[in-house]
Structure formats: C-alpha cells, structure tokens
Amino acid sequence: MKVKSLTALILCTSPILGFAHNISLETTVPNVVIAKHGEIFVENENIVYKEWDSSSLPNKVRVVQAIAGRTSAKKMNADLMTAITASKFPANQYQTTTIINQDDAIWGTGSFVKSSAEDTKAEFPWSSIILDKDGSVAKSWQLQEESSAIIVLNKDGNVLFVKEGILTKDEIDQVINLVSANL
C-alpha cells in the first residue's frame, strides 16, 4: 500500500518537477545564443535583426522578461512593466530586456508575434527586444510554456530574483526595490 501511494505521489508531482527552470540566484543565467531572428534594432527606420547572446546581459541592472509569444503571457506581468515605467530608472544604468518565444505562439500566429515585436521596437527604440524564433532561451533555461518569467540581474549579470508566472504586489515591490538598490 505504501509503495502504491509513493508511486502515485511521484507520478503526480513529476510533471511539476519537469517544469522547473534552471536559473539560480547569485549566478548568471545559462548562456544561450539566438541566431534565428535575435535582437531587434531600428536602423534608418528599418527593422534589423542581429544575433543575440545572453553573455551581453551584464553592465546594466536588468529586468529580463522571458515570455511566450502569446497575449496572455504578455499580460501576466503587465503590472510590473507599468511599475518599472513609473520608476523612471536611469537608462544608462538600467534596461528591461524582453525575450519573446515565437516558438510558443498559438499555432498560425507566429507572423503576428513577429510584427507585434517589430512594431513595439519601432515605437520604443530604446527598448531591448529579442525575438526567439526557435525558443532557444526557453529550452536552455527550462522555462514553462505559455508563461512569463521575470529575472532581475545586477550589473555583473548575477540573478537577484527569478519567478515564473504572475508576480504578486509584494513581488513587484521586491523587484522595484532590488533594481533601485543595485543601480
């Protein structure tokens, strides 16, 4: 009887364990390169893609928002993005980096995800937006599908905070305070 209960418990929790990210506090995120699409730039009013490498993250305090290419994932932490905008962190010391997993878009909407990312970059050219066509970041960092991960990095690129899913009000305050304290 105990073996059956233990087996049932293991089977019930194994999918949860399979979704755990591999990002640890006080270390850098696992290195990953996005060769297909990559970081979006506006050059002479044209959209240009350049290969992106996570080793470029140090040198500024950052909030990395790694999201599925779905409206629902973008909305998950919209309150945090509003709080960041309201905080008016100095651009020479702080950067929000949004990584959009185009591979985790609703079937048939990949082109809409791409054009939305490009429109956002054109509207906010100072923003750091990375379009990940193949989901390389999500695979490398073992992120949940259809979700949003928030990662706070210090200037050295070390992780100060990480959470997948919707942040609570207290967690939003914690992120804002961590960014402020590390500028």
Backbone as CSV, one residue per row, in Angstrom:
resi,resn,N_x,N_y,N_z,CA_x,CA_y,CA_z,C_x,C_y,C_z
1,MET,0.821,-1.200,0.000,0.000,0.000,0.000,0.862,1.259,0.000
2,LYS,1.926,1.264,0.823,2.807,2.423,0.885,3.510,2.646,-0.449
3,VAL,3.884,1.554,-1.128,4.566,1.666,-2.412,3.629,2.289,-3.451
4,LYS,2.354,1.869,-3.453,1.386,2.424,-4.392,1.181,3.922,-4.134
5,SER,1.090,4.293,-2.870,0.900,5.703,-2.532,2.108,6.530,-2.936
6,LEU,3.301,5.993,-2.687,4.531,6.690,-3.039,4.650,6.823,-4.562
7,THR,4.335,5.773,-5.277,4.383,5.805,-6.737,3.392,6.835,-7.282
8,ALA,2.189,6.849,-6.730,1.178,7.819,-7.167,1.657,9.247,-6.901
9,LEU,2.267,9.465,-5.750,2.782,10.786,-5.410,3.877,11.210,-6.382
10,ILE,4.781,10.309,-6.694,5.870,10.621,-7.623,5.314,10.944,-9.008
11,LEU,4.367,10.143,-9.469,3.780,10.369,-10.787,2.999,11.682,-10.840
12,CYS,2.341,12.022,-9.756,1.567,13.272,-9.724,2.461,14.497,-9.705
13,THR,3.596,14.394,-9.054,4.474,15.562,-8.944,5.517,15.636,-10.046
14,SER,5.755,14.580,-10.786,6.808,14.603,-11.803,6.573,15.640,-12.894
15,PRO,5.340,15.890,-13.367,5.183,16.959,-14.346,5.566,18.317,-13.785
16,ILE,5.307,18.545,-12.516,5.666,19.810,-11.875,7.186,19.941,-11.850
17,LEU,7.869,18.856,-11.499,9.320,18.892,-11.446,9.908,19.134,-12.824
18,GLY,9.261,18.624,-13.854,9.738,18.790,-15.205,9.646,20.230,-15.701
19,PHE,8.866,21.078,-15.065,8.702,22.452,-15.495,9.605,23.422,-14.746
20,ALA,10.403,22.933,-13.819,11.245,23.820,-13.016,12.354,24.415,-13.875
21,HIS,12.542,25.738,-13.780,13.619,26.399,-14.520,14.954,26.027,-13.890
22,ASN,16.021,26.318,-14.576,17.356,26.003,-14.074,18.164,27.266,-13.792
23,ILE,17.485,28.324,-13.399,18.130,29.597,-13.087,18.311,29.690,-11.577
24,SER,19.536,29.955,-11.164,19.850,30.010,-9.727,20.214,31.425,-9.305
25,LEU,19.834,31.751,-8.078,20.208,33.047,-7.513,21.717,33.143,-7.373
26,GLU,22.227,34.360,-7.499,23.633,34.702,-7.312,24.574,34.073,-8.343
27,THR,24.012,33.625,-9.479,24.813,33.149,-10.604,24.280,33.831,-11.864
28,THR,25.001,33.688,-12.954,24.491,34.211,-14.218,23.503,33.208,-14.809
29,VAL,22.651,33.675,-15.708,21.733,32.761,-16.379,22.553,31.854,-17.296
30,PRO,22.067,30.646,-17.563,22.783,29.778,-18.508,22.954,30.490,-19.856
31,ASN,24.147,30.375,-20.421,24.421,31.080,-21.673,23.616,30.478,-22.821
32,VAL,23.080,31.354,-23.647,22.323,30.933,-24.821,22.490,31.980,-25.915
33,VAL,22.545,31.500,-27.154,22.665,32.372,-28.317,21.416,32.198,-29.173
34,ILE,20.850,33.310,-29.629,19.704,33.264,-30.532,20.205,33.704,-31.900
35,ALA,20.289,32.747,-32.799,20.788,33.028,-34.145,19.653,33.310,-35.121
36,LYS,18.491,32.700,-34.910,17.349,32.929,-35.808,16.523,34.061,-35.244
37,HIS,16.443,35.131,-35.972,15.915,36.426,-35.570,16.918,37.022,-34.592
38,GLY,16.633,37.124,-33.304,17.574,37.723,-32.366,17.090,39.082,-31.905
39,GLU,18.058,39.961,-31.551,17.677,41.275,-31.046,17.209,42.157,-32.200
40,ILE,16.141,42.895,-31.930,15.559,43.769,-32.941,16.151,45.175,-32.781
41,PHE,16.584,45.743,-33.900,17.111,47.105,-33.928,16.370,47.891,-34.999
42,VAL,16.331,49.215,-34.806,15.804,50.108,-35.831,17.000,50.876,-36.382
43,GLU,17.273,50.670,-37.676,18.379,51.355,-38.337,17.841,52.053,-39.581
44,ASN,17.963,53.370,-39.598,17.449,54.165,-40.726,15.974,53.843,-40.996
45,GLU,15.209,53.758,-39.930,13.774,53.477,-39.978,13.428,52.073,-40.500
46,ASN,14.426,51.206,-40.569,14.205,49.814,-40.972,14.441,48.893,-39.781
47,ILE,13.683,47.809,-39.733,13.873,46.798,-38.694,14.986,45.854,-39.131
48,VAL,15.938,45.645,-38.228,17.076,44.775,-38.488,17.213,43.804,-37.318
49,TYR,17.511,42.555,-37.618,17.745,41.545,-36.578,19.228,41.239,-36.499
50,LYS,19.715,41.094,-35.263,21.112,40.720,-35.044,21.156,39.585,-34.026
51,GLU,22.094,38.691,-34.215,22.261,37.578,-33.283,22.382,38.131,-31.862
52,TRP,21.751,37.430,-30.925,21.782,37.862,-29.533,22.399,36.768,-28.681
53,ASP,23.173,37.179,-27.699,23.870,36.252,-26.805,23.624,36.720,-25.370
54,SER,23.214,35.801,-24.511,22.922,36.188,-23.119,24.155,36.698,-22.383
55,SER,25.340,36.444,-22.919,26.544,36.984,-22.272,26.610,38.506,-22.401
56,SER,25.708,39.100,-23.196,25.654,40.561,-23.323,24.843,41.223,-22.212
57,LEU,24.275,40.430,-21.319,23.396,40.992,-20.284,24.108,41.813,-19.198
58,PRO,25.332,41.474,-18.782,25.977,42.312,-17.753,26.208,43.747,-18.222
59,ASN,26.572,44.609,-17.284,26.896,46.037,-17.456,25.761,46.972,-17.095
60,LYS,24.543,46.480,-16.996,23.415,47.272,-16.519,22.586,46.397,-15.601
61,VAL,21.869,47.028,-14.683,20.866,46.297,-13.911,19.731,46.022,-14.885
62,ARG,19.207,44.816,-14.865,18.175,44.447,-15.844,17.031,43.685,-15.196
63,VAL,15.861,43.912,-15.779,14.748,43.003,-15.573,14.581,42.306,-16.916
64,VAL,14.773,41.002,-16.900,14.576,40.196,-18.100,13.177,39.607,-18.002
65,GLN,12.395,39.863,-19.039,11.052,39.306,-19.120,11.080,38.302,-20.281
66,ALA,11.067,37.019,-19.964,11.058,35.975,-20.991,9.631,35.459,-21.093
67,ILE,8.986,35.744,-22.238,7.563,35.442,-22.353,7.260,34.587,-23.577
68,ALA,6.225,33.801,-23.449,5.696,33.072,-24.593,5.130,34.088,-25.577
69,GLY,5.111,33.733,-26.843,4.577,34.634,-27.862,3.059,34.629,-27.885
70,ARG,2.481,34.953,-26.755,1.025,34.944,-26.582,0.615,36.187,-25.808
71,THR,-0.522,36.738,-26.150,-1.036,37.905,-25.446,-1.223,37.599,-23.971
72,SER,-1.683,36.401,-23.659,-1.918,36.042,-22.254,-0.625,36.077,-21.445
73,ALA,0.496,35.671,-22.050,1.783,35.701,-21.346,2.258,37.136,-21.149
74,LYS,2.033,37.972,-22.154,2.426,39.385,-22.051,1.650,40.085,-20.938
75,LYS,0.376,39.747,-20.801,-0.471,40.380,-19.795,-0.128,39.940,-18.369
76,MET,0.497,38.766,-18.214,0.755,38.217,-16.878,1.476,39.202,-15.964
77,ASN,2.468,39.886,-16.504,3.253,40.793,-15.668,3.229,42.229,-16.184
78,ALA,2.096,42.600,-16.768,1.912,43.976,-17.233,1.998,44.967,-16.077
79,ASP,1.526,44.575,-14.889,1.602,45.475,-13.724,3.058,45.775,-13.362
80,LEU,3.934,44.785,-13.502,5.351,45.023,-13.234,5.916,45.996,-14.255
81,MET,5.584,45.813,-15.521,6.103,46.709,-16.562,5.622,48.142,-16.337
82,THR,4.390,48.290,-15.877,3.858,49.624,-15.549,4.636,50.231,-14.383
83,ALA,4.934,49.425,-13.372,5.693,49.907,-12.208,7.113,50.295,-12.603
84,ILE,7.719,49.547,-13.503,9.071,49.873,-13.976,9.053,51.201,-14.721
85,THR,8.095,51.366,-15.610,7.976,52.617,-16.367,7.791,53.801,-15.422
86,ALA,6.945,53.643,-14.411,6.682,54.712,-13.445,7.922,55.045,-12.610
87,SER,8.804,54.078,-12.435,10.011,54.290,-11.615,11.048,55.161,-12.308
88,LYS,10.974,55.252,-13.618,11.886,56.097,-14.401,13.357,55.862,-14.035
89,PHE,13.762,54.593,-14.100,15.154,54.249,-13.823,16.056,54.872,-14.883
90,PRO,17.273,55.291,-14.513,18.171,55.932,-15.482,18.608,54.944,-16.578
91,ALA,18.440,55.348,-17.824,18.717,54.476,-18.969,20.180,54.058,-19.062
92,ASN,21.082,54.855,-18.521,22.497,54.488,-18.577,22.872,53.414,-17.552
93,GLN,21.938,53.105,-16.620,22.222,52.096,-15.593,21.238,50.929,-15.591
94,TYR,20.103,51.096,-16.276,19.027,50.096,-16.214,18.486,49.784,-17.618
95,GLN,18.078,48.533,-17.815,17.470,48.118,-19.088,16.469,46.995,-18.829
96,THR,15.287,47.112,-19.410,14.364,45.980,-19.452,14.662,45.229,-20.740
97,THR,14.833,43.936,-20.640,15.092,43.097,-21.801,13.947,42.108,-21.928
98,THR,13.236,42.187,-23.040,12.105,41.294,-23.277,12.499,40.266,-24.318
99,ILE,12.380,39.004,-23.943,12.686,37.896,-24.852,11.360,37.210,-25.171
100,ILE,10.994,37.233,-26.437,9.712,36.679,-26.863,9.948,35.338,-27.543
101,ASN,9.346,34.298,-26.996,9.474,32.953,-27.547,8.437,32.765,-28.651
102,GLN,8.855,32.990,-29.889,7.940,32.867,-31.029,7.528,31.405,-31.235
103,ASP,8.354,30.476,-30.772,8.042,29.053,-30.901,6.875,28.653,-29.991
104,ASP,6.588,29.477,-28.977,5.485,29.208,-28.053,4.336,30.193,-28.327
105,ALA,4.000,30.319,-29.595,2.851,31.136,-30.005,1.714,30.190,-30.362
106,ILE,0.512,30.687,-30.322,-0.633,29.894,-30.760,-0.417,29.567,-32.233
107,TRP,-0.713,28.332,-32.600,-0.461,27.868,-33.961,-1.030,28.860,-34.978
108,GLY,-0.188,29.218,-35.939,-0.629,30.111,-37.004,-0.472,31.590,-36.713
109,THR,0.015,31.946,-35.512,0.121,33.367,-35.158,1.559,33.865,-35.104
110,GLY,2.520,33.043,-35.501,3.930,33.437,-35.426,4.246,34.724,-36.150
111,SER,3.636,34.934,-37.322,3.905,36.169,-38.072,3.333,37.388,-37.350
112,PHE,2.210,37.203,-36.662,1.636,38.307,-35.877,2.523,38.644,-34.686
113,VAL,3.093,37.616,-34.056,4.007,37.826,-32.929,5.214,38.632,-33.409
114,LYS,5.749,38.245,-34.552,6.923,38.941,-35.112,6.597,40.397,-35.430
115,SER,5.486,40.642,-36.108,5.149,42.024,-36.468,4.836,42.870,-35.240
116,SER,4.233,42.264,-34.219,3.955,42.991,-32.975,5.258,43.387,-32.283
117,ALA,6.229,42.473,-32.248,7.532,42.777,-31.644,8.215,43.904,-32.413
118,GLU,8.146,43.851,-33.734,8.757,44.891,-34.556,8.073,46.240,-34.356
119,ASP,6.748,46.231,-34.263,6.008,47.476,-34.021,6.374,48.077,-32.674
120,THR,6.499,47.230,-31.664,6.868,47.695,-30.325,8.265,48.313,-30.342
121,LYS,9.194,47.666,-31.033,10.559,48.196,-31.120,10.569,49.545,-31.843
122,ALA,9.788,49.658,-32.911,9.726,50.924,-33.645,9.151,52.039,-32.774
123,GLU,8.168,51.684,-31.934,7.552,52.676,-31.052,8.451,53.049,-29.877
124,PHE,9.211,52.064,-29.378,10.105,52.271,-28.228,11.515,51.832,-28.611
125,PRO,12.223,52.614,-29.440,13.523,52.177,-29.970,14.606,51.948,-28.914
126,TRP,14.456,52.523,-27.724,15.439,52.331,-26.660,15.261,50.983,-25.961
127,SER,14.146,50.329,-26.197,13.880,49.060,-25.522,14.745,47.943,-26.107
128,SER,14.977,46.925,-25.312,15.732,45.751,-25.747,14.733,44.614,-25.943
129,ILE,14.489,44.273,-27.215,13.522,43.232,-27.545,14.224,42.172,-28.379
130,ILE,14.102,40.943,-27.923,14.712,39.807,-28.605,13.600,38.872,-29.042
131,LEU,13.582,38.539,-30.323,12.607,37.593,-30.852,13.310,36.258,-31.054
132,ASP,12.866,35.271,-30.306,13.484,33.949,-30.282,12.622,32.986,-31.106
133,LYS,12.955,32.855,-32.375,12.130,32.068,-33.299,11.987,30.614,-32.881
134,ASP,13.069,30.016,-32.408,13.067,28.579,-32.104,12.886,28.255,-30.627
135,GLY,12.698,29.263,-29.781,12.531,29.008,-28.358,13.812,28.569,-27.664
136,SER,14.947,29.039,-28.151,16.252,28.632,-27.596,16.402,29.000,-26.127
137,VAL,15.953,30.201,-25.758,16.074,30.632,-24.360,15.197,29.762,-23.459
138,ALA,13.955,29.569,-23.856,13.039,28.747,-23.044,13.583,27.337,-22.862
139,LYS,14.172,26.782,-23.909,14.744,25.435,-23.809,15.973,25.431,-22.912
140,SER,16.872,26.393,-23.133,18.112,26.447,-22.356,17.853,26.717,-20.874
141,TRP,16.906,27.605,-20.592,16.608,27.970,-19.210,15.492,27.124,-18.612
142,GLN,14.943,26.202,-19.400,13.885,25.280,-18.970,12.670,26.032,-18.410
143,LEU,12.171,26.978,-19.201,11.034,27.801,-18.779,9.716,27.124,-19.125
144,GLN,8.700,27.444,-18.358,7.362,26.913,-18.585,6.795,27.443,-19.899
145,GLU,6.001,26.610,-20.553,5.308,27.050,-21.762,4.147,27.960,-21.371
146,GLU,3.738,28.801,-22.317,2.577,29.682,-22.157,2.668,30.564,-20.914
147,SER,3.880,30.995,-20.573,4.064,31.724,-19.325,4.977,32.921,-19.513
148,SER,5.289,33.534,-18.386,6.170,34.694,-18.315,7.142,34.476,-17.164
149,ALA,8.418,34.642,-17.436,9.429,34.550,-16.378,10.027,35.947,-16.187
150,ILE,10.198,36.330,-14.932,10.822,37.603,-14.593,12.123,37.301,-13.864
151,ILE,13.205,37.887,-14.373,14.533,37.653,-13.808,15.187,39.017,-13.595
152,VAL,15.627,39.298,-12.381,16.336,40.542,-12.086,17.823,40.217,-12.015
153,LEU,18.622,40.986,-12.775,20.076,40.805,-12.804,20.769,42.062,-12.301
154,ASN,21.859,41.879,-11.568,22.654,43.042,-11.177,23.613,43.401,-12.316
155,LYS,24.450,44.401,-12.112,25.350,44.869,-13.172,26.353,43.806,-13.608
156,ASP,26.625,42.852,-12.723,27.540,41.762,-13.061,26.833,40.618,-13.781
157,GLY,25.516,40.743,-13.946,24.749,39.701,-14.612,24.293,38.587,-13.696
158,ASN,24.481,38.773,-12.389,24.060,37.749,-11.434,22.577,37.889,-11.102
159,VAL,21.911,36.764,-10.957,20.474,36.724,-10.701,20.183,37.126,-9.257
160,LEU,19.307,38.107,-9.104,18.871,38.565,-7.783,17.463,38.076,-7.454
161,PHE,16.691,37.770,-8.506,15.287,37.375,-8.336,14.883,36.607,-9.580
162,VAL,14.090,35.566,-9.398,13.530,34.847,-10.540,12.193,34.243,-10.146
163,LYS,11.212,34.399,-11.031,9.909,33.774,-10.815,9.212,33.593,-12.155
164,GLU,8.568,32.450,-12.292,7.721,32.213,-13.456,6.280,32.398,-13.035
165,GLY,5.484,32.985,-13.932,4.075,33.210,-13.637,3.831,34.642,-13.208
166,ILE,2.642,34.888,-12.699,2.218,36.230,-12.308,2.854,36.629,-10.978
167,LEU,3.462,37.810,-10.952,4.018,38.325,-9.708,2.914,38.936,-8.849
168,THR,3.039,38.743,-7.544,2.125,39.382,-6.606,2.542,40.842,-6.436
169,LYS,1.708,41.626,-5.778,2.042,43.030,-5.494,3.337,43.114,-4.688
170,ASP,3.490,42.246,-3.692,4.716,42.239,-2.881,5.942,41.895,-3.728
171,GLU,5.795,40.965,-4.664,6.918,40.597,-5.535,7.257,41.727,-6.501
172,ILE,6.257,42.444,-6.978,6.511,43.608,-7.827,7.298,44.651,-7.042
173,ASP,6.886,44.910,-5.812,7.615,45.846,-4.948,9.049,45.363,-4.715
174,GLN,9.218,44.067,-4.518,10.548,43.486,-4.306,11.431,43.723,-5.537
175,VAL,10.888,43.507,-6.731,11.652,43.720,-7.964,12.060,45.187,-8.079
176,ILE,11.138,46.094,-7.864,11.438,47.532,-7.954,12.509,47.917,-6.945
177,ASN,12.386,47.407,-5.721,13.381,47.700,-4.684,14.746,47.106,-5.020
178,LEU,14.780,45.906,-5.582,16.065,45.293,-5.972,16.740,46.113,-7.061
179,VAL,15.969,46.525,-8.048,16.543,47.348,-9.120,17.093,48.640,-8.538
180,SER,16.298,49.334,-7.726,16.733,50.606,-7.123,17.998,50.447,-6.300
181,ALA,18.064,49.384,-5.513,19.213,49.164,-4.627,20.485,48.806,-5.384
182,ASN,20.338,48.324,-6.607,21.512,47.876,-7.357,21.954,48.815,-8.476
183,LEU,21.295,49.972,-8.592,21.703,50.946,-9.609,23.027,51.590,-9.243
